[in-house]
Amino acid sequence: MTLLSRKADYALLILSYLNEKAGGGTARAIAEQFELSRAFVANILKELCQKGFVVSHRGVKGGYSLARSAESISLAELLESIEEGFRLTMCSPDSHGLEDDSCSLTSLCTVKGTMAEVHRRLIEVLRSVSLAELFPRTAGVPPALLNAAGTAEAPGHLGSLPMLSQSGCCSNKGQAVLN
């Protein structure tokens, strides 16, 4: 089970690519970079444009670029927009505080309240993580520290988030941290 859909995963890849390319990029270049379907990339770019994450530029040198900085976009904002309301469970409130009453066990459920609290905490963490923290940092990194893909060996700086750096899943153990 994954919490992110393929569309959300690809949206993150696309935004990361555009974050790294100061001049932006085309759907074709992005699709080639990640070996993705060009049509699927184009559809995600269209949605990212409609939701205000990306702007399109027409013409010979056209393409796409970030509408605002990765530092100003939280992971929660992206997921709530792309996933049209990120929910941990069916009965978890959406980003507008509305609950889905399609669960037949709602009146009998003994964990609804605690799962709502877990959902609230998860959203709080997602809101505290900017896209810039997820994306590789290559600005000012010496070429010797870049891998074959042209990105820094160490990922973004999630290690600065205490709840993630201590869990081991995102820790930088054994990696040089780039500041």
WOGI-V272369 format. One line per field, one symbol per residue. ss: DSSP state (H for helix, E for strand, - for the rest). burial: 1 if it has 9 or more other C-alpha atoms within 8 Angstrom, else 0. A space follows every 10 residues. Layout:
ss: ???
burial: ???
This chain:
ss: -----HHHHH HHHHHHHHHH ----E-HHHH HHHH---HHH HHHHHHHHHH ---EEEE--- --EEEE---H HH-EHHHHHH HH-------- ---------- ---------- -HHHHHHHHH HHHHHHHH-E HHHH------ --HHHE---- -E-----HHH -HHHH----- ---------
burial: 0000001111 1001111110 0001111001 1100010100 1101101110 0011110000 0111110001 1011111111 1110111001 1111000011 0000010000 0100110010 0010011011 1011111100 1000010000 1111110110 0001100001 110000000
